[in-house]
Amino acid sequence: MNLEEADQGLHIVLSPLGKFNMVAAPPFKTRVDELVSEGKTRLVVDLAAVDFIDSSRLGALIGGLKAARQQGDGDAGLRAPHGAP
């Protein structure tokens, strides 16, 4: 999995590309943990370019949301969960 990242000022947009499966989830989770530890706790995960996600990888998304929210004003959301523009 490739991961694009953009700082949008008030939030960071993470855009996984391709398959989001058990191989791709650990690097994603590591990057989310790094961002949260840097104080960047307003996250958006854009799934528009993800062509496959297995149910077990949803844990990486939930883990990111939980980590962000535990930092006070942090939050995370999804964009284009069905690949819609």
Backbone hydrogen bonds, N-H to C=O, Kabsch-Sander energy under -0.5 kcal/mol:
donor,donor_aa,acceptor,acceptor_aa,energy
2,N,17,L,-1.0
4,E,15,S,-2.2
6,A,13,V,-2.1
8,Q,6,A,-0.8
8,Q,11,H,-2.9
10,L,8,Q,-1.7
12,I,42,R,-2.7
13,V,6,A,-3.0
14,L,12,I,-0.6
14,L,44,V,-3.1
15,S,4,E,-3.1
15,S,13,V,-0.5
17,L,2,N,-2.5
18,G,49,A,-2.6
20,F,52,F,-3.2
21,N,19,K,-0.7
25,A,21,N,-2.4
28,F,24,A,-1.4
29,K,25,A,-2.9
30,T,26,P,-2.5
31,R,27,P,-2.2
32,V,28,F,-2.4
33,D,29,K,-2.5
34,E,30,T,-2.2
35,L,31,R,-2.5
36,V,32,V,-2.6
37,S,33,D,-2.3
38,E,34,E,-1.4
39,G,36,V,-1.7
40,K,35,L,-2.6
41,T,39,G,-1.2
43,L,41,T,-0.8
43,L,75,D,-2.7
44,V,12,I,-2.6
45,V,77,G,-3.1
46,D,14,L,-2.7
46,D,44,V,-0.7
47,L,45,V,-0.7
47,L,79,R,-2.9
50,V,47,L,-1.6
51,D,18,G,-1.4
51,D,49,A,-0.6
52,F,18,G,-1.1
54,D,20,F,-1.4
57,R,54,D,-1.6
58,L,55,S,-1.0
59,G,56,S,-0.9
60,A,57,R,-1.1
61,L,57,R,-1.0
62,I,58,L,-2.6
63,G,59,G,-2.7
64,G,60,A,-1.8
65,L,61,L,-2.1
66,K,62,I,-2.6
67,A,63,G,-2.5
68,A,64,G,-2.3
69,R,65,L,-2.5
70,Q,66,K,-1.8
71,Q,68,A,-1.4
72,G,69,R,-0.9
73,D,71,Q,-1.2
74,G,68,A,-0.5
75,D,41,T,-2.4
77,G,43,L,-1.5
79,R,45,V,-2.6
83,G,80,A,-1.9
